[in-house]
């Protein structure tokens, strides 16, 4: 790299560093502002008055009771004698399950071997 290239790169890095520091101090507010906003006493008094009214409204709302809830309507439950009893009946047909010849019911371990409990591949 030529000396001129090194000088140009160093100048660009220095300039970007200075601009970064200026932006950071402006963001944080470390630089003194040129014009500070002035607020008149009348504006402060008006805001204080509004704040006092809001505080009073909050105190009144906190101390007041909430309105009464409406009455709960009577539910329409059927009487106990009107409910149907539940009766469980077993099927009269005896069913037998055979595991021979039915591939869907067998447990296939996809080539992991017979009684391997480690879960790894057989070598």
PyMOL commands that set and color helices and strands:
alter all, ss='L'
color gray80, all
select helices_A, chain A and resi 3-28+41-63+80-82
alter helices_A, ss='H'
color red, helices_A
deselect
rebuild
show_as cartoon
